[in-house]
Amino acid sequence: IVQSVEAILCKPQQKRRHRKSHGRISFGDLARTIADAWKTVSPKARAIFDHYAERDSMRYKRELKQWKERKEMELEASTMVKHSNFMNN
């Protein structure tokens, strides 16, 4: 089970095609069914999911920090180029 959870968490994001509803269960009913199933998950299984959720949260925070730093550097570089172009004219 650990490998399958890790595979799910590490799968690259792909845009989902529009799908027609199958008419068997509404989104709200599906959400309630899943919530009820989570209430019955054993503490051992829950710990596995919590572990990977924490790892993914740390990865997200790390990547967000790197993205913000890169955007700040790009903004600074862009500002310097504009300033340099202004001074040269």
Buried (B, 14 or more C-beta within 10 A) or exposed (E): EEEEBBEEEEEEEEEEEEEEEEEEEEEEEEEEEEEEEEEEEEEEEEEBBEEBEEEBEEEEEEEEEEEEEEEEEEEEEEEEEEEEEEEEE
